Amino acid sequence: MTLVRLGYVAMSVHLQNASPSKTMTYATFSKMEDQEAAIHKLERIAQTNLHNCLRLLKHNVAHDISFFRFSSKLVPLATHPDLHEWNYMSSIQEPLEEIGDFLMHHPEQRIDFHPDHFVLLNSPKKEVLQQAIHTLRMHYRLLKGMGIDPKHRCVLHVGGGYGDKEKALESFIHNWAYVPTDLQQMIMLENDDKIFTPADTLYLCEKLAIPMVFDYHHYLANHDDNENWKDEWTRMVNTWKQSTLPVKVHISSPRSEEKFRAHADYVDSSMLMDFLRSVKGSVAQIDCMIEAKQKDDALFTLMKDLQEYPEVTIMDGARFYV
């Protein structure tokens, strides 16, 4: 049997006024005559976002949810090149410590990030790589500020294809040497829905000792004709051997046949069970991140749907055995 733990992304549709992604555009910031006041406003927004993260964590604990992805927009403009002298960490130390104290009392909680698509480690442009490293450093500081071990807490896609996928894969390997070791240890890699298949991603993960996050929906949208994810599953699992965390996968459902790559509001339980029936017993635990528009409601609905399957044993509000 395998224990499956469900999680969801960034915000709740049930918890009111708890957005962790309130922001300010740089255009608005730059128009403010008093730049010191503008910085203070950014800091207040960041503090509110982190306060809402704590509310979300409490909401999760109340509903047995112990797997959660934080928004990467907690501190607006933190990585903007024109604000490189802003010490954003000094103003958010207290709310970060409050989150850290909560997590210390709830050690079962698994928290991670998925930095935005513009974090490209295989870019041929030096400035893009430098900005990606700068953004990863912000995530590292936030994790450390919360008292979370940053190892294997940030999911990335491989990056752009740039017209030559094989060359793009080798560019990732080349650029990897420029990523500081502490940031390297933070990273997991995920197969994407357009360019890099599970086999492509697995190639990098095995070569560079990076855990691989398998996205089943992405596989259905993007894989080679001769590729079967089941043949690669054991190798994917083995990329987690050096991690203290359970194997992580992503699950979502297509919005429609016409918009197959887009995420639906909810997760089709039969699609999830197709995957789980193939892997049950291969590992003791799988942490499954739901990527659905209805966030925690998608998790609650999925748990309700799973009660109809005789091979599923429900443990609590967000965990089950299969």
Secondary structure by P-SEA (a helix, b strand, c coil): cbbbbbbbcccccccccccccccccaaaaaacccaaaaaaaaaaaaaaaaaaaaaaaaaaaaacccbbbccccccccccccccccccccccaaaaaaaaaaaaaacccbbbbbbcccccccccccaaaaaaaaaaaaaaaaaaaaacccccccbbbccccccccaaaaaaaaaaacccccaaaaaabbbbbbcccccaaaaaaaaaaabbbbbbbaaaaaaccccccccccaaaaaaaaaccccccbbbbbbbbccccccccccccccaaaaaaaaaaccccccccbbbbbcccaaaaaaaaaaaacccccccccccccccc
